[in-house]
Amino acid sequence: MLPKNAIEKIQANVSKPCFWKSLSPGQTWKSKSMLPLWVLLRRRFRLPLAHKVITFSLMFPLLNVSIVLLISGFIKRIIPEDFVRRTRGAFEHRVVFSVRWENSWQLWLEREKNELFMIEEDWNEFVDDNHLGPNDNLFIKHDETMNLEVQIFKNNGVEIIDVPLGVEPETEPFHPTPKKPHKETTPASSFASGSGCSANGGTNGRAKQRSSDVKNPERYLLNPENPYFVQAVTKRNDVLYVSRPVVQSYRLKFGPVKSTITYLLPGEKKEEGENRIYNGKPCFSGWSVLCRRHNLNIGDSVVCELERSGGVVTAVRVHFVKKD
């Protein structure tokens, strides 16, 4: 665990609700399906949440050590009651974890009486994707509504600010010439049945497949002078991000947070979203709904053409490019 003075220094200028997660000796980040056993024992013996796993193991010495570790993994998925109370109902069904290198994970929630916890599959995916180990500490801070910022610190106080080995970055390297499209990733969460989805709104297992390069994306543009980028559909996030390189290259400006952004669809159809900013990065809500309604699958690509008025982005004209 981090030294107390390091924790105090990190939290010194944080005014928003926050909490820490770290491992005690012998604990593990990953979780197994131990909820039924945990709930049964707690109800039978009226155990409060404050009981530590070591206390629990002392009370039940006949339990195998592996079972105790599994229960500790479940505890790691619990969102502290004080944090939930301080955020005043900002989230109930899901949260979105965002990290320094601009990847995000959607984690669905379940409730057992007064305890709110992240479902096993989503939590384990976050653990695996970030290669969390015994020397890692998570500092989780409320950002906005269901969005939580996650910082990862080693026990020596060093923060991980780059993509851990083996983790796909949210964006690929940007080519400085504007006419070379920037390919980003976006979620395929909550897709309709038939696209390999699981009950929690994602696919079974981590989506590793990338869409192939879109050949001559300019041919899709209504106005060749408009800024654009190519978006690859993956499991990540539930908003459409516009990366900093794209913003800087085209000197883009955006409307106020929560102001309306319009998606212009084929056939002169329209859908609406909102301007948002997560981790200092502009994005548009309503993207996952659009993907679901139009049956986009993992590996599909979308050419996103940005329409501007007075220099401000007012609409995203989407051009669907289906995966072969």
Residue, then its C-alpha position, 0 to 999 in steps of 0.5 A: m500500500l501507499p505510505k500515508n503521507a503519499i496518500e495525503k499529498i495526492q488527495a490534498n487538492v481533490s475536492k470531489p468524492c473519492f476513494w482508494k482500492s489496494l490489496s492487503p497481503g495475500q489478496t487478489w484483484k480478480s473476482k470469482s462468482m462468490l456472491p451467493l456464498w458471501v450473501l448467505l454467510r453475511r445474512r446467516f451471521r449478520l456480518p457488517l461490511a466492515h469485517k475484513v477478510i482476515t477477520f472473516s477467515l478467523m471466524f471460519p477457520l475451516l474455509n479453504v484459503s482459496i475461498v477466502l481469497l475469492i471473497s476478498g476479490f468480491i470485496k474489491r468490486i464494492i463501491p464504498e457506501d460513503f462514496v455512493r452517499r456523497t455522490r447523491g445518486a449520480f449513478e445507479h446502474r453503471v459507471v464509466f472508468s477513465v484512465r490517464w491514457e484516455n481508455s475507458w471501461q463501462l462497468w455495470l452495477e448490482r445492488e445487494k441491500n445497501e451495497l453497490f458493487m461492480i459485476e464480476e465480468d466487467w471488473n475482471e476485464f478492467v483488472d486484466d486490461n490494466h495488468l493490475g498486480p499486488n503493488d498497484n493502488l487505485f485512486i478513484k475520483h468522481d468526475e461527472t454523473m456516472n463517470l469516474e477518473v481512475q489513477i493507478f499508483k505503484n507502492n512507491g508513489v509513482e503514477i502510471i500515466d502511459v498504457p501498460l504493456g499489452v493494453e490497447p490505447e484508445t487512439e492510434p498515432f495521428h498523422p499530422t496531415p489533416k487529410k489523413p484520417h485519424k482512427e479512434t475506437t468507440p464502444a459496441s456496448s449495449f448492441a442488439s442481439g446477434s452481435g455476440c453480446s453478453a447480458n451486461g451490454g458488452t461482448n464476451g471477452r475483450a474485443k481485440q479486433r480492429s477494423s481494417d483501414v478505410k480506403n480513400p475515406e474522402r470519397y464519403l465526405l459530403n464536403p471535402e473541406n470538412p474535418y473528419f476522422v475514422q472511428a473504429v467500433t470496439k467495446r470501449n466507452d459509450v461516447l464519441y471521443v474527438s482526440r486532442p490531435v484531431v482537435q489541434s490539427y483542425r483547431l476545432k471548437f465546441g459548444p458548451v457542455k450539455s449543449t446539443i450536438t446533431y448526428l446527421l445520418p444517411g437518408e437525411k435522418k437525425e439523432e441528437g446527443e450532447n457535448r461533453i468533456y471527460n478528462g479534458k477531452p471533448c466528446f459527444s453522448g448518444w454514440s452507443v445508442l446510435c451504434r445499437r440502432h444501426n446494428l454496428n458490430i465490432g470491427d465496423s468503421v464510421v467516417c465521422e465528418l464534422e460540420r461547423s458553424g462559426g468555427v464551432v462543431t455543431a454536427v457529426r455527419v456519419h458515414f457507415v463503412k461495414k466490415d467485410 
